Amino acid sequence: MTVAGFNDFALGFMVMGSGRIALASFGLLIAGGALSAFLFVSTARTERPRYVLGNAALLLAATLSGAMLIPAPGVIEKGLAGPLWLVWALAQIACGFALWRLAETRSRDAYGHAGAAPLAFVPLVNLWLIFAPRRLESGEADRPGAQMGDMAALVVGIGFVCLSLVVTRIVAERTEAALRGGGAPSEEAWVRYLLDGHGLERTIEVLAAGSLPPAEPGASNLTRREAVGTELRGTYVIDGEGYTFSDGFRQVFIMTECSAGTDLLLLKAGATIRHDYFDRTGAKLGQQAITIKDCQS
């Protein structure tokens, strides 16, 4: 893959929905954990306070690395998308690597073996390692003040988790702002991001609320957009004479919509695109509607 191709791949990844990015992050975390399990075996033990803090710190680190995926204009112009994506990916692998080390030693602390370490990578089930009590060896007494240490770790851990949620929201807002502000590689990237992250109906609502193109004399001008469920409606006023709504007009309409990048993305997602045409007096001249089936016929 060329440098330009790698940058294009990274840009495409950056504008995916947050759900897909989270899934990719999870996969890289598992890869890092598997690498750690293959390379190292530890006989150390990690008690609950350090394990809770370690988990929370790793969550925060992985979340902060998401800032590298914001498609800011400077990132695109300077060709930094590829390198930043690579740093982000390595950060996820490193977090998975460290998480396995923590889980392995916590499993030994709780059960005397590392068999429970994989639980750290299973959402919700990973709470088992957090709440599992320490396994005391024969004749070993629990440390004084251990309960206070648990409480302090829990408070700090919750703080880190809350901060991670805030960072996640900020990254999402900055990503949307970058895409709206022209930082995206194309308008298609913005639509793809909306579809992946918010679904079809919300995407149509956002597009309908967007600005309209300037009117041109003697042309068919878009004067209104409206979102109705999964249907994007456009109202056009024809500033001219001699417009007829023949089969030829219908075919031109279909060819235009099926070749337009953003409209085609909407159609493939299940949208209906409808145009209503009026003359300058407000009299309705005709209506055209299209779905993805029309593009395939």
N, C-alpha and C positions, 0 to 999 in steps of 0.2 A: 504494500500500500504506500502511495506517495504521501509526502507531507501535506499537500493540498487535500488529498483524499481523507487523510486522518483528521484534518481540521473539519472537513465537511461532516464526517461521522460524529465528531465531538459536538458540533453545533446541533446536529439532529438529535443527539442524546440530550443536550441541554434544554431543548424545548419540548421534551416528552412530559407527560403529566407526572405529578409528584408520586402517584401510585406506582408507575413503572420504574421511576428512579429509585424508589424505596425497595422495590423488588430486586433491582440490580444490586443495590447496596447490600441487601440481605445475602445475595448469592456470593458477593465478594467477601463478606464477613465469614461465611461458611468456608470459603476457600482459604482464608487466612487461618481459621481455626484448624482446618485439616492439615495445613502446612506445619503449624505449631505442634500438633499431635504427632506428626511424622518425625519432626526434628528433635523434639525434646521430651524427656520424661523427668518429672520432678517428684521428689519425695517430701517437699516442703508442705506446710499447712497454712491456710489463710482463714482467719476467723471472720465472723460475720461483719464486724465494723469495716474492716479493710476491704472485704468483698463488695459490700454495698457501695462504699465510696469509689472503688475501682470501676464498678459497673456504671455508676452515674457519670463518672469522669469520661469513660469511653463513649457513652451515649452523647455527651456534650461535644466531645472531640469529633465524632462522626457527623454530628449535626452542623457544627461550625464549618466543616470541610465542604458542606453544601454551598457555601458562598462562592466557591470556585466554579460553580455551574451556572452562575448568573450570566446570561449572554449580553453583557454590557457592550456598547458600541466600540469602546477601545479594545476589548478582547477580540472582537471580530476583525477590526481594522488592522490590528497588529499580528493577526494570525496566532493568537495565544490559546485558542480554544482547545487544541489538541494537547499541549503541555499541561494546561490546567485540568483537563479531564484525567490525564495520566496521574497527576498528583492526587486528585480526588480518589481515583481507583486504588492507588497505593495506600492512601489513608484508610480506606475501608478494610483493605487486607490487613494492615497493621493493627487496626482495632480488633479484628477477628483473631489475629495472632495473640494479642494481649488478653483477649477475653478467654481464650482456651486456657492460657496459663493460669488466669485467676480461677476459672471454673475447676480445673484439675486440682489445684491446691485446696480449694474450698471443699471439693468432694472428699478429699483425703481427710480434711478436718472434721467433716460431718459423718463420714461412713468408713473411713480407714482405707479407702481405695479411690481410684479415679473413674470408676464406672459411671458415676452420675454427671460427669463433666459435660456430655452432649446436651444435657437438659438446658444449659445456659443459652443455647441457640434456638430453643423452641419458645415462641411467644407465650406468655402466661405460665406455661409449665416451668419457665426459668425461675419463677418465684419460689419454687420448692427449695432451690439451693440457698436462697436468701433467708428463708425462715427455718431451715433445718438447724436444729441445735448442734452444738459442738459435741463431738464424741470424745469423751474423756478416757484416757488410757488408765490402766489399772494403777490405782494409788495416786492418780493425778487429780488435783483440786482445781475448780474453776478460778479464774483470776478475780481478785477483788475489784469491784467497780465495773465488771464486764457489762452489766445492764446499762449503766450510764454511757458506756462506750457505744453500745448498740443504739441508744436513743440519739446520741450526738451524730452518729453516722447516718441514721435514718433522716434526721432533720437536714443535714447537709446534702444527702442524696436527693431528697425531695426538691431542695433548692436547685440542684443541678438539672433535675428533670424538668422543672418549671422553666428554667432558663433555656433548656433545649427546645421546649415548645414555643417560646418567644422567638428564638432564632429561626425555627422552622417557618413561622409566620412571616418574619422579616424577609427571609430568602424568597418565599413565594411572592410577596408583594414587590420586591425588587425585580424579580424575574418578569412579572407581568408588566411592570413599569418600563423595563428595558425593551420588551417586545412591542408595547404600545408606542414607545418613543422612537421606533425605527431602528432599534438595535438588532432586530432579528434578521437572519439572512434573507427572509422574504416574508410577504404577508401570509403565505401558506403556513409558515412556522408558527405564527400567532394563532391561526385557526386550529392547527394540529394540537398546539399546547392547550387551547381551550377545550377541544374535544376530549383529549386524554384526561385532563384534570377535572373538568366540570360537566361533561356530558353534552349531548346534542341540544337539548332544550335551552340550557343556560348559554351555550355558545350562540345560538340563534338570537337570544335576548340581547347579548352583548353586541353582536353585529348590527342588530336592528337599532340599537341606541347610538351607534356610531355616527360620525359626521357624513353628510351627503356631498357628492361631487358638485362642483360649480355648474350652473346651467349654461348651455350653449345655444345661441340663436339657431333656429331651423333644425333642431335635433330632438331626439327623444330623451327627455331629462327625468332623472329619478328625483322625485319630490318627497317621497316618504318611504320608510321601511317599517314593517310591523312583524312582530313575532307572535305566532299563534300555535302553541305547542311545538311540534316538529316542522312547522311550515314557516318559511321566510317569505313574506309578501312584500312586493315592491310596487309602488304607484308611480307610473310614468305619465308625464304630460307631453304630448307630441306638439312641438312648435313648428308646424309645417303642413304642407298639403300633400295629398296623393298617397297616403299610407293605406295599404290594404292588408287584411289578415288572411292571406291565402295559404295553401299548403306549403308554398315556397317560403313564406315568412316563418311558418312553424318549423320547417327544417333548419332555417338559419338560426332560429332561437335555440333549438336543440343542440346544434353544432357549437354554438357560442357557449352555452352553459356547460356542456360536457367537456369542453376543452379548457375552460377557465379553472385554474388550479384550486382556488379557494372554494368555488361553487362545487367543483367535483368532489372535494373532500366532504362537504356537507351532504351531497347526494349519496356518496358511498356510506356515510354514517346513518342513512335512512331518512334524510330530509326531503321535503317537497319545496320546490322553489316556484313561486307564482308571481306573475307580472300582470298588473291591471293597467290598461292604457286608456287615457282620456285626452280629449282635445282641449284647446285653450278655453273653451266655454264651460268645461266641466262635464260634457257629454261622454259617456263611456263608449269607447270604440271597440274594445275587445279584451280578451283575457287569455293568457297562456300559462300552463302549469307543467312541471316536469319532475319525474323521479328518476332514480338510477336505472330503472327498467327501460326508460326511453333512450338512455345512452347505450344500452346493450342491444337494442333492437335494430 
